[in-house]
Amino acid sequence: MARTLRGRMTPEETRLWQSLRGKGLGVSFRRQEPMGRYVADFVCHERGLVIELDGSQHLNSEADRARDADMAEHGFETLRFWNHEVRTNLTRVLERIQQTLEARKPL
């Protein structure tokens, strides 16, 4: 399933991946990574960070809150960004990811 999702990334996921891949922020990220019963858009195992990109279907989603809580129980912090944030202000998105990475100690 994850392999299929990697081939069907949204334009926003592809754009963010171009900045994250190859240790673009100094750590390794994986994309469309299976994590228990979920598939994370992006994950940095080294720092316990999950990044999710959301469209309007995720607005106030109880399922997303439950997923984030489950990730937290396993030591992962989840950052969520709207697709339009990646389209219109990728620099700010990357700054927030970098700040979070710096605040989290290696696992």
ZAMARGU-4260 file (C-alpha; in steps of 0.2 Angstrom, whole numbers, plus 5000, padded with zeros to 4 digits):
<rodrens>
0) 5000/5000/5000 | 5014/5012/5005 | 5022/5009/4988 | 5006/5013/4979 | 5004/5029/4989
5) 5022/5035/4985 | 5017/5034/4967 | 5001/5044/4970 | 5008/5059/4980 | 4999/5075/4978
10) 5008/5090/4970 | 5010/5097/4988 | 5017/5081/4995 | 5029/5080/4980 | 5035/5098/4983
15) 5038/5096/5001 | 5047/5079/4998 | 5059/5088/4986 | 5065/5099/5001 | 5065/5084/5014
20) 5074/5071/5004 | 5092/5067/5005 | 5093/5075/5022 | 5088/5092/5016 | 5085/5097/5033
25) 5099/5088/5041 | 5090/5072/5045 | 5082/5057/5036 | 5064/5057/5031 | 5054/5043/5024
30) 5038/5046/5014 | 5022/5037/5014 | 5029/5026/5028 | 5018/5013/5037 | 5016/5016/5055
35) 5005/5003/5064 | 4988/5005/5056 | 4992/5021/5048 | 5003/5028/5034 | 5012/5044/5038
40) 5015/5056/5024 | 5032/5059/5030 | 5042/5053/5045 | 5058/5056/5053 | 5062/5041/5065
45) 5078/5049/5071 | 5068/5063/5079 | 5051/5055/5081 | 5042/5068/5070 | 5028/5064/5058
50) 5022/5077/5045 | 5005/5077/5038 | 4998/5087/5023 | 4980/5090/5024 | 4966/5096/5012
55) 4949/5102/5016 | 4943/5085/5020 | 4953/5085/5036 | 4945/5101/5043 | 4942/5097/5062
60) 4943/5078/5059 | 4941/5067/5074 | 4950/5054/5065 | 4965/5065/5063 | 4965/5069/5082
65) 4964/5051/5086 | 4978/5047/5074 | 4989/5061/5082 | 4986/5054/5099 | 4991/5037/5094
70) 5007/5043/5086 | 5010/5053/5102 | 5008/5037/5113 | 5022/5030/5102 | 5034/5045/5105
75) 5030/5054/5088 | 5025/5072/5087 | 5014/5076/5072 | 5015/5092/5063 | 5000/5096/5051
80) 5000/5108/5037 | 4987/5113/5025 | 4991/5109/5006 | 4989/5128/5002 | 5003/5132/5015
85) 5015/5121/5005 | 5009/5129/4989 | 5010/5147/4995 | 5023/5148/5009 | 5035/5133/5008
90) 5049/5143/5016 | 5038/5145/5032 | 5033/5127/5032 | 5051/5122/5031 | 5056/5134/5045
95) 5043/5127/5057 | 5049/5109/5053 | 5067/5114/5056 | 5062/5122/5073 | 5053/5107/5078
100) 5067/5095/5073 | 5079/5106/5083 | 5068/5105/5099 | 5067/5086/5098 | 5081/5076/5104
105) 5087/5061/5094 | 5078/5045/5099
</rodrens>
